[in-house]
Amino acid sequence: MSPAQANRATGNQLSVDEGKAILRIIRRVVDVSKAKDTAGRNKVFDLTNDLLRTCHYRTCTLDLAAMASRDTDLALVLEDLGTLKRTLNLKTGHMDYGTRLHFATNMAFKRQPMQGAA
């Protein structure tokens, strides 16, 4: 195996904590999904897994621990997943310019918190 192949192979590996966080996020999403049959739940599982891994590897690093936390509002997680579903190309890892996410760690993709009306 050439050094370039070795770098590519190790570039797509998650740490144990990241893998566990992704599984916790997926479990929360599948539990609230409208799909009740096994095929529908598997489809939700696969799509959520692909979106999270592609975004985290190729586009912008996500705060997976915050997304997986029980204290986090699930509506924010679902909003980010919906944004990823609409704007992220899973084959190339390209996301539309100007896309903002709640859980992005990169400031270029970070959504600013809404200011309360005074």
ZAMIGU-548712 format. One line per field, with one value per atom (N, C-alpha, C, O): residue number from 0; residue in three letters; atom name; y, x, z. Coordinates in Angstrom, 2 decimals, always signed. Layout:
k	[NUM_...]
r	[ALA_...]
a	[CA_...]
py	[Y_...]
px	[X_...]
pz	[Z_...]
//
This chain:
k	[0_0_0_0_1_1_1_1_2_2_2_2_3_3_3_3_4_4_4_4_5_5_5_5_6_6_6_6_7_7_7_7_8_8_8_8_9_9_9_9_10_10_10_10_11_11_11_11_12_12_12_12_13_13_13_13_14_14_14_14_15_15_15_15_16_16_16_16_17_17_17_17_18_18_18_18_19_19_19_19_20_20_20_20_21_21_21_21_22_22_22_22_23_23_23_23_24_24_24_24_25_25_25_25_26_26_26_26_27_27_27_27_28_28_28_28_29_29_29_29_30_30_30_30_31_31_31_31_32_32_32_32_33_33_33_33_34_34_34_34_35_35_35_35_36_36_36_36_37_37_37_37_38_38_38_38_39_39_39_39_40_40_40_40_41_41_41_41_42_42_42_42_43_43_43_43_44_44_44_44_45_45_45_45_46_46_46_46_47_47_47_47_48_48_48_48_49_49_49_49_50_50_50_50_51_51_51_51_52_52_52_52_53_53_53_53_54_54_54_54_55_55_55_55_56_56_56_56_57_57_57_57_58_58_58_58_59_59_59_59_60_60_60_60_61_61_61_61_62_62_62_62_63_63_63_63_64_64_64_64_65_65_65_65_66_66_66_66_67_67_67_67_68_68_68_68_69_69_69_69_70_70_70_70_71_71_71_71_72_72_72_72_73_73_73_73_74_74_74_74_75_75_75_75_76_76_76_76_77_77_77_77_78_78_78_78_79_79_79_79_80_80_80_80_81_81_81_81_82_82_82_82_83_83_83_83_84_84_84_84_85_85_85_85_86_86_86_86_87_87_87_87_88_88_88_88_89_89_89_89_90_90_90_90_91_91_91_91_92_92_92_92_93_93_93_93_94_94_94_94_95_95_95_95_96_96_96_96_97_97_97_97_98_98_98_98_99_99_99_99_100_100_100_100_101_101_101_101_102_102_102_102_103_103_103_103_104_104_104_104_105_105_105_105_106_106_106_106_107_107_107_107_108_108_108_108_109_109_109_109_110_110_110_110_111_111_111_111_112_112_112_112_113_113_113_113_114_114_114_114_115_115_115_115_116_116_116_116_117_117_117_117]
r	[MET_MET_MET_MET_SER_SER_SER_SER_PRO_PRO_PRO_PRO_ALA_ALA_ALA_ALA_GLN_GLN_GLN_GLN_ALA_ALA_ALA_ALA_ASN_ASN_ASN_ASN_ARG_ARG_ARG_ARG_ALA_ALA_ALA_ALA_THR_THR_THR_THR_GLY_GLY_GLY_GLY_ASN_ASN_ASN_ASN_GLN_GLN_GLN_GLN_LEU_LEU_LEU_LEU_SER_SER_SER_SER_VAL_VAL_VAL_VAL_ASP_ASP_ASP_ASP_GLU_GLU_GLU_GLU_GLY_GLY_GLY_GLY_LYS_LYS_LYS_LYS_ALA_ALA_ALA_ALA_ILE_ILE_ILE_ILE_LEU_LEU_LEU_LEU_ARG_ARG_ARG_ARG_ILE_ILE_ILE_ILE_ILE_ILE_ILE_ILE_ARG_ARG_ARG_ARG_ARG_ARG_ARG_ARG_VAL_VAL_VAL_VAL_VAL_VAL_VAL_VAL_ASP_ASP_ASP_ASP_VAL_VAL_VAL_VAL_SER_SER_SER_SER_LYS_LYS_LYS_LYS_ALA_ALA_ALA_ALA_LYS_LYS_LYS_LYS_ASP_ASP_ASP_ASP_THR_THR_THR_THR_ALA_ALA_ALA_ALA_GLY_GLY_GLY_GLY_ARG_ARG_ARG_ARG_ASN_ASN_ASN_ASN_LYS_LYS_LYS_LYS_VAL_VAL_VAL_VAL_PHE_PHE_PHE_PHE_ASP_ASP_ASP_ASP_LEU_LEU_LEU_LEU_THR_THR_THR_THR_ASN_ASN_ASN_ASN_ASP_ASP_ASP_ASP_LEU_LEU_LEU_LEU_LEU_LEU_LEU_LEU_ARG_ARG_ARG_ARG_THR_THR_THR_THR_CYS_CYS_CYS_CYS_HIS_HIS_HIS_HIS_TYR_TYR_TYR_TYR_ARG_ARG_ARG_ARG_THR_THR_THR_THR_CYS_CYS_CYS_CYS_THR_THR_THR_THR_LEU_LEU_LEU_LEU_ASP_ASP_ASP_ASP_LEU_LEU_LEU_LEU_ALA_ALA_ALA_ALA_ALA_ALA_ALA_ALA_MET_MET_MET_MET_ALA_ALA_ALA_ALA_SER_SER_SER_SER_ARG_ARG_ARG_ARG_ASP_ASP_ASP_ASP_THR_THR_THR_THR_ASP_ASP_ASP_ASP_LEU_LEU_LEU_LEU_ALA_ALA_ALA_ALA_LEU_LEU_LEU_LEU_VAL_VAL_VAL_VAL_LEU_LEU_LEU_LEU_GLU_GLU_GLU_GLU_ASP_ASP_ASP_ASP_LEU_LEU_LEU_LEU_GLY_GLY_GLY_GLY_THR_THR_THR_THR_LEU_LEU_LEU_LEU_LYS_LYS_LYS_LYS_ARG_ARG_ARG_ARG_THR_THR_THR_THR_LEU_LEU_LEU_LEU_ASN_ASN_ASN_ASN_LEU_LEU_LEU_LEU_LYS_LYS_LYS_LYS_THR_THR_THR_THR_GLY_GLY_GLY_GLY_HIS_HIS_HIS_HIS_MET_MET_MET_MET_ASP_ASP_ASP_ASP_TYR_TYR_TYR_TYR_GLY_GLY_GLY_GLY_THR_THR_THR_THR_ARG_ARG_ARG_ARG_LEU_LEU_LEU_LEU_HIS_HIS_HIS_HIS_PHE_PHE_PHE_PHE_ALA_ALA_ALA_ALA_THR_THR_THR_THR_ASN_ASN_ASN_ASN_MET_MET_MET_MET_ALA_ALA_ALA_ALA_PHE_PHE_PHE_PHE_LYS_LYS_LYS_LYS_ARG_ARG_ARG_ARG_GLN_GLN_GLN_GLN_PRO_PRO_PRO_PRO_MET_MET_MET_MET_GLN_GLN_GLN_GLN_GLY_GLY_GLY_GLY_ALA_ALA_ALA_ALA_ALA_ALA_ALA_ALA]
a	[N_CA_C_O_N_CA_C_O_N_CA_C_O_N_CA_C_O_N_CA_C_O_N_CA_C_O_N_CA_C_O_N_CA_C_O_N_CA_C_O_N_CA_C_O_N_CA_C_O_N_CA_C_O_N_CA_C_O_N_CA_C_O_N_CA_C_O_N_CA_C_O_N_CA_C_O_N_CA_C_O_N_CA_C_O_N_CA_C_O_N_CA_C_O_N_CA_C_O_N_CA_C_O_N_CA_C_O_N_CA_C_O_N_CA_C_O_N_CA_C_O_N_CA_C_O_N_CA_C_O_N_CA_C_O_N_CA_C_O_N_CA_C_O_N_CA_C_O_N_CA_C_O_N_CA_C_O_N_CA_C_O_N_CA_C_O_N_CA_C_O_N_CA_C_O_N_CA_C_O_N_CA_C_O_N_CA_C_O_N_CA_C_O_N_CA_C_O_N_CA_C_O_N_CA_C_O_N_CA_C_O_N_CA_C_O_N_CA_C_O_N_CA_C_O_N_CA_C_O_N_CA_C_O_N_CA_C_O_N_CA_C_O_N_CA_C_O_N_CA_C_O_N_CA_C_O_N_CA_C_O_N_CA_C_O_N_CA_C_O_N_CA_C_O_N_CA_C_O_N_CA_C_O_N_CA_C_O_N_CA_C_O_N_CA_C_O_N_CA_C_O_N_CA_C_O_N_CA_C_O_N_CA_C_O_N_CA_C_O_N_CA_C_O_N_CA_C_O_N_CA_C_O_N_CA_C_O_N_CA_C_O_N_CA_C_O_N_CA_C_O_N_CA_C_O_N_CA_C_O_N_CA_C_O_N_CA_C_O_N_CA_C_O_N_CA_C_O_N_CA_C_O_N_CA_C_O_N_CA_C_O_N_CA_C_O_N_CA_C_O_N_CA_C_O_N_CA_C_O_N_CA_C_O_N_CA_C_O_N_CA_C_O_N_CA_C_O_N_CA_C_O_N_CA_C_O_N_CA_C_O_N_CA_C_O_N_CA_C_O_N_CA_C_O_N_CA_C_O_N_CA_C_O_N_CA_C_O_N_CA_C_O_N_CA_C_O_N_CA_C_O_N_CA_C_O_N_CA_C_O_N_CA_C_O_N_CA_C_O_N_CA_C_O_N_CA_C_O_N_CA_C_O_N_CA_C_O_N_CA_C_O_N_CA_C_O_N_CA_C_O]
py	[-1.17_+0.00_+1.23_+1.33_+2.16_+3.39_+4.32_+4.17_+5.27_+6.21_+7.01_+7.34_+7.34_+8.09_+7.26_+7.78_+5.97_+5.10_+4.93_+4.87_+4.86_+4.71_+5.95_+5.82_+7.15_+8.38_+8.44_+8.88_+8.02_+8.03_+7.06_+7.37_+5.92_+4.91_+5.37_+5.13_+6.03_+6.46_+7.78_+8.14_+8.51_+9.79_+9.67_+10.63_+8.51_+8.35_+7.53_+6.96_+7.47_+6.71_+7.64_+8.71_+7.22_+7.97_+7.51_+6.37_+8.40_+7.95_+7.17_+7.24_+6.45_+5.66_+6.57_+6.25_+7.71_+8.63_+9.22_+9.38_+9.54_+10.07_+9.02_+9.33_+7.80_+6.72_+6.49_+6.30_+6.52_+6.35_+7.52_+7.33_+8.73_+9.91_+9.83_+10.16_+9.40_+9.27_+8.24_+8.47_+7.14_+6.13_+6.65_+6.32_+7.47_+8.05_+9.03_+9.06_+9.83_+10.77_+10.01_+10.35_+8.97_+8.18_+7.55_+7.54_+7.02_+6.40_+7.40_+7.06_+8.64_+9.67_+10.01_+10.17_+10.11_+10.47_+9.35_+9.62_+8.12_+6.98_+6.87_+6.55_+7.13_+7.02_+8.03_+7.74_+9.21_+10.22_+10.22_+10.98_+9.37_+9.34_+8.76_+8.02_+9.11_+8.63_+7.19_+6.54_+6.69_+5.33_+4.33_+4.38_+3.42_+2.42_+1.03_+0.15_+0.80_-0.53_-0.60_+0.44_-1.78_-1.99_-1.35_-0.75_-1.49_-0.93_+0.60_+1.18_+1.23_+2.69_+3.15_+4.14_+2.44_+2.79_+2.58_+3.37_+1.52_+1.29_+2.40_+2.81_+2.88_+3.96_+5.25_+5.94_+5.56_+6.73_+6.56_+7.51_+5.36_+5.08_+5.32_+6.01_+4.74_+4.85_+6.29_+6.74_+7.01_+8.39_+9.28_+10.08_+9.14_+9.93_+9.61_+10.52_+8.35_+7.93_+8.52_+9.06_+8.43_+8.97_+10.48_+11.00_+11.20_+12.65_+13.09_+13.96_+12.47_+12.86_+12.55_+13.39_+11.36_+10.97_+11.78_+12.22_+12.00_+12.78_+14.22_+14.78_+14.81_+16.19_+16.28_+17.17_+15.37_+15.42_+15.17_+15.79_+14.27_+13.95_+15.00_+15.48_+15.35_+16.09_+17.57_+18.35_+17.99_+19.37_+20.20_+21.07_+19.96_+20.70_+19.77_+18.91_+19.96_+19.15_+19.55_+20.74_+18.56_+18.81_+18.52_+17.70_+19.20_+18.92_+17.76_+17.95_+16.55_+15.35_+15.10_+14.61_+15.42_+15.20_+16.08_+15.64_+17.31_+18.20_+17.74_+17.82_+17.25_+16.76_+15.52_+15.34_+14.69_+13.44_+13.63_+12.74_+14.76_+15.00_+15.01_+15.55_+14.42_+14.42_+15.82_+16.10_+16.72_+18.08_+18.95_+20.00_+18.52_+19.29_+19.13_+18.04_+20.25_+20.22_+19.42_+19.73_+18.40_+17.52_+18.28_+17.91_+19.33_+20.12_+20.76_+20.87_+21.17_+21.74_+20.68_+20.95_+19.49_+18.38_+18.05_+17.88_+17.95_+17.63_+18.74_+18.47_+19.99_+21.11_+21.03_+21.25_+20.72_+20.57_+19.40_+19.50_+18.29_+17.13_+17.45_+17.01_+18.21_+18.63_+19.55_+19.43_+20.45_+21.33_+20.53_+20.79_+19.54_+18.69_+17.88_+17.71_+17.39_+16.60_+17.43_+16.92_+18.72_+19.59_+20.10_+20.28_+20.32_+21.05_+20.25_+20.66_+19.12_+18.37_+17.32_+16.51_+17.34_+16.31_+15.18_+15.37_+14.03_+12.92_+12.33_+11.77_+12.46_+11.89_+12.74_+12.20_+14.06_+14.94_+15.59_+16.07_+15.62_+16.29_+17.80_+18.52_+18.28_+19.71_+20.17_+19.52_+21.30_+21.90_+23.30_+24.00_+23.69_+24.98_+26.11_+26.06_+27.14_+28.32_+29.02_+29.18_+29.41_+30.13_+29.24_+29.74_+27.94_+27.02_+27.17_+27.17_+27.29_+27.45_+26.33_+25.96_+25.79_+24.69_+25.09_+25.84_+24.59_+24.89_+24.24_+24.82_+23.06_+22.28_+22.25_+21.39_+23.16_+23.22_+23.81_+24.75_+23.25_+23.81_+24.83_+25.67_+24.76_+25.72_+26.98_+26.90_+28.12_+29.36_+29.75_+30.50_+29.27_+29.59_+28.95_+29.45_+27.85_+27.15_+27.31_+26.77_+28.04_+28.15_+29.13_+30.25_+28.69_+29.55_+30.40_+29.89_+31.68_+32.59_+32.39_+32.23_+32.40_+32.24_+33.42_+34.55_+33.10_+34.15_+35.09_+34.66_+36.38_+37.39_+37.48_+37.54_+37.50_+37.60_+38.99_+39.98_+39.08_+40.37_+41.11_+40.55_+42.36_+43.13_+44.10_+44.84]
px	[+0.84_+0.00_+0.89_+1.82_+0.59_+1.39_+1.03_-0.03_+1.91_+1.61_+0.33_-0.38_+0.03_-1.19_-2.42_-3.41_-2.37_-3.50_-3.65_-4.77_-2.54_-2.60_-3.23_-4.03_-2.89_-3.47_-4.96_-5.74_-5.37_-6.78_-7.57_-8.68_-7.01_-7.71_-7.90_-8.96_-6.92_-7.04_-7.79_-8.19_-7.98_-8.67_-10.15_-10.77_-10.74_-12.17_-12.54_-13.62_-11.67_-11.97_-12.40_-11.83_-13.42_-13.93_-13.26_-12.80_-13.20_-12.78_-13.95_-15.07_-13.68_-14.72_-15.83_-17.01_-15.47_-16.47_-17.34_-18.54_-16.73_-17.50_-18.47_-19.62_-18.02_-18.89_-20.07_-21.20_-19.81_-20.89_-21.86_-23.07_-21.33_-22.20_-23.10_-24.28_-22.55_-23.35_-24.46_-25.59_-24.15_-25.17_-26.27_-27.44_-25.90_-26.90_-27.79_-29.01_-27.20_-27.98_-28.96_-30.14_-28.47_-29.31_-30.46_-31.60_-30.17_-31.21_-32.30_-33.49_-31.91_-32.90_-33.76_-34.97_-33.12_-33.84_-34.79_-35.94_-34.33_-35.18_-36.38_-37.48_-36.17_-37.26_-38.38_-39.54_-38.05_-39.08_-39.58_-40.48_-39.01_-39.43_-40.83_-41.30_-41.48_-42.84_-42.86_-43.90_-41.70_-41.61_-41.77_-41.04_-42.72_-42.96_-42.55_-42.36_-42.41_-41.99_-40.47_-39.80_-39.93_-38.49_-37.79_-36.73_-38.37_-37.74_-37.65_-36.64_-38.69_-38.68_-37.67_-36.97_-37.60_-36.64_-35.21_-34.32_-34.98_-33.65_-33.26_-32.10_-34.22_-33.95_-33.57_-32.64_-34.29_-33.97_-32.58_-31.79_-32.28_-30.98_-29.86_-28.88_-30.01_-28.97_-28.77_-27.63_-29.86_-29.75_-29.09_-28.22_-29.51_-28.92_-27.44_-26.63_-27.09_-25.70_-24.86_-23.78_-25.35_-24.62_-24.45_-23.36_-25.51_-25.42_-24.41_-23.58_-24.49_-23.58_-22.13_-21.24_-21.88_-20.49_-19.90_-18.75_-20.67_-20.15_-19.88_-18.83_-20.79_-20.58_-19.38_-18.54_-19.30_-18.22_-16.86_-15.87_-16.78_-15.51_-15.09_-13.96_-16.00_-15.62_-15.90_-15.15_-16.96_-17.39_-17.02_-16.16_-17.66_-17.33_-17.49_-18.36_-16.65_-16.68_-17.89_-18.13_-18.63_-19.81_-19.50_-18.64_-20.21_-20.10_-21.04_-22.16_-20.55_-21.37_-21.80_-22.90_-20.93_-21.28_-22.46_-23.34_-22.48_-23.60_-24.88_-25.96_-24.77_-25.94_-26.53_-27.75_-25.69_-26.13_-26.64_-27.28_-26.36_-26.73_-28.26_-28.98_-28.73_-30.17_-30.67_-31.87_-29.76_-30.15_-30.40_-31.05_-29.89_-30.04_-31.44_-32.00_-31.99_-33.32_-33.25_-32.46_-34.07_-34.07_-34.49_-34.10_-35.28_-35.71_-34.51_-34.51_-33.50_-32.28_-31.51_-31.00_-31.44_-30.75_-31.48_-30.84_-32.81_-33.59_-33.50_-33.51_-33.42_-33.28_-31.94_-31.88_-30.87_-29.56_-29.57_-29.01_-30.19_-30.25_-31.07_-30.73_-32.13_-32.93_-32.14_-32.23_-31.37_-30.51_-29.47_-29.21_-28.87_-27.88_-28.53_-27.93_-29.73_-30.42_-30.68_-30.59_-31.01_-31.31_-30.06_-30.08_-28.97_-27.84_-26.56_-25.69_-26.42_-25.15_-25.19_-26.12_-24.19_-24.04_-23.22_-22.04_-23.84_-23.18_-22.02_-21.10_-22.05_-20.97_-19.72_-18.61_-19.87_-18.71_-18.38_-17.26_-19.34_-19.13_-19.30_-18.96_-19.83_-20.02_-21.33_-22.36_-21.27_-22.47_-22.62_-21.64_-23.87_-24.13_-23.52_-23.46_-23.08_-22.50_-23.56_-24.71_-23.17_-24.08_-24.89_-25.71_-24.68_-25.40_-24.88_-23.67_-25.79_-25.42_-26.04_-27.20_-25.27_-25.71_-25.57_-24.66_-26.45_-26.40_-25.19_-24.61_-24.80_-23.78_-22.44_-21.60_-22.21_-20.93_-19.87_-20.15_-18.67_-17.58_-16.79_-16.10_-16.87_-16.21_-17.06_-18.25_-16.49_-17.26_-17.85_-18.83_-17.29_-17.84_-19.22_-20.02_-19.49_-20.76_-21.65_-22.76_-21.19_-21.91_-23.07_-22.90_-24.25_-25.42_-25.37_-25.12_-25.62_-25.61_-26.89_-27.97_-26.79_-28.01_-28.96_-28.53_-30.25_-31.24_-31.29_-31.25_-31.39_-31.50_-32.95_-33.86_-33.17_-34.54_-35.11_-34.37_-36.40_-37.05_-37.15_-37.61_-36.72_-36.72_-37.85_-38.02]
pz	[+0.00_+0.00_+0.00_+0.79_-0.89_-0.98_+0.19_+0.80_+0.51_+1.60_+1.35_+2.30_+0.10_-0.20_+0.13_+0.65_-0.19_+0.13_+1.64_+2.15_+2.34_+3.79_+4.42_+5.35_+3.93_+4.47_+4.19_+5.04_+3.00_+2.67_+3.54_+3.96_+3.81_+4.60_+6.03_+6.61_+6.62_+8.00_+8.12_+9.23_+7.04_+7.11_+7.37_+7.82_+7.09_+7.27_+8.49_+8.55_+9.46_+10.65_+11.77_+11.98_+12.46_+13.60_+14.87_+14.98_+15.83_+17.15_+17.75_+17.25_+18.80_+19.46_+19.97_+19.83_+20.56_+21.09_+19.98_+20.16_+18.84_+17.72_+17.17_+16.86_+17.07_+16.60_+17.53_+17.08_+18.84_+19.80_+19.76_+19.88_+19.57_+19.49_+18.26_+18.33_+17.13_+15.92_+16.14_+15.72_+16.77_+17.04_+17.98_+17.79_+18.98_+19.87_+19.12_+19.34_+18.23_+17.41_+16.54_+16.46_+15.88_+14.99_+15.77_+15.30_+16.94_+17.76_+18.12_+18.08_+18.47_+18.79_+17.57_+17.68_+16.41_+15.19_+14.78_+14.40_+14.84_+14.45_+15.40_+14.97_+16.68_+17.66_+17.41_+17.69_+16.88_+16.64_+15.20_+14.85_+14.37_+12.96_+12.84_+13.71_+11.73_+11.48_+10.99_+10.99_+10.57_+10.04_+11.19_+12.18_+11.03_+12.07_+11.65_+12.50_+10.34_+9.88_+9.82_+9.83_+9.77_+9.81_+8.61_+8.76_+7.43_+6.23_+6.33_+5.95_+6.82_+6.97_+8.01_+7.80_+9.11_+10.16_+9.67_+10.00_+8.89_+8.33_+7.36_+7.32_+6.58_+5.64_+6.39_+5.99_+7.47_+8.29_+8.90_+8.92_+9.39_+9.98_+8.96_+9.24_+7.77_+6.74_+6.28_+6.14_+6.05_+5.58_+6.63_+6.31_+7.89_+8.97_+9.13_+9.31_+9.07_+9.18_+8.04_+8.28_+6.81_+5.67_+5.77_+5.51_+6.15_+6.26_+7.32_+7.07_+8.49_+9.57_+9.24_+9.45_+8.74_+8.44_+7.29_+7.37_+6.24_+5.10_+5.51_+5.17_+6.24_+6.67_+7.61_+7.47_+8.57_+9.56_+8.92_+9.32_+7.92_+7.27_+6.26_+6.29_+5.36_+4.17_+4.21_+3.63_+4.88_+4.75_+5.96_+5.87_+7.06_+8.28_+9.48_+9.50_+10.44_+11.64_+12.48_+12.71_+12.93_+13.75_+15.21_+15.53_+16.10_+17.53_+17.84_+18.29_+17.58_+17.71_+19.15_+19.39_+20.10_+21.51_+21.92_+22.66_+21.44_+21.76_+21.07_+21.66_+19.84_+19.12_+19.81_+19.81_+20.38_+20.99_+22.42_+22.97_+23.00_+24.39_+24.56_+23.72_+25.64_+25.95_+26.29_+26.18_+26.70_+27.05_+25.83_+25.92_+24.68_+23.45_+22.89_+22.87_+22.42_+21.81_+20.51_+19.62_+20.42_+19.24_+17.99_+16.88_+18.14_+16.98_+16.27_+15.05_+17.03_+16.42_+15.64_+14.56_+16.20_+15.52_+14.22_+13.18_+14.29_+13.10_+12.06_+10.86_+12.51_+11.57_+10.84_+9.63_+11.56_+10.91_+9.93_+8.84_+10.31_+9.41_+8.17_+7.07_+8.32_+7.17_+6.25_+5.03_+6.84_+6.05_+5.29_+4.11_+5.96_+5.29_+4.17_+3.10_+4.40_+3.38_+2.12_+1.00_+2.31_+1.18_+0.47_-0.75_+1.20_+0.61_+0.43_-0.34_+1.11_+1.07_-0.04_-0.10_-0.90_-1.93_-1.30_-0.99_-1.11_-0.42_-1.22_-0.63_-2.54_-3.36_-3.33_-3.26_-3.37_-3.43_-2.09_-1.89_-1.18_+0.09_-0.01_+0.92_-1.14_-1.34_-0.72_-0.87_-0.03_+0.55_-0.03_-0.24_-0.29_-0.90_-0.09_+1.14_-0.80_-0.16_+0.69_+0.27_+1.87_+2.76_+3.68_+4.46_+3.62_+4.49_+5.92_+6.15_+6.85_+8.25_+9.07_+8.86_+10.02_+10.87_+12.34_+12.70_+13.17_+14.61_+15.28_+16.20_+14.84_+15.53_+14.80_+15.09_+13.88_+13.18_+14.11_+14.85_+14.08_+14.88_+14.07_+14.65_+12.75_+11.87_+11.81_+11.48_+12.10_+12.16_+10.81_+10.77_+9.70_+8.39_+8.19_+7.41_+8.88_+8.76_+9.99_+10.02_+10.99_+12.26_+12.14_+11.66_+12.56_+12.58_+13.84_+14.93_+13.68_+14.82_+15.63_+15.05_+16.95_+17.76_+17.53_+17.32_+17.57_+17.33_+18.55_+19.70_+18.24_+19.30_+19.75_+18.92_+21.03_+21.55_+21.30_+21.31_+21.07_+20.85_+22.19_+23.19_+22.18_+23.44_+23.46_+24.44]
//
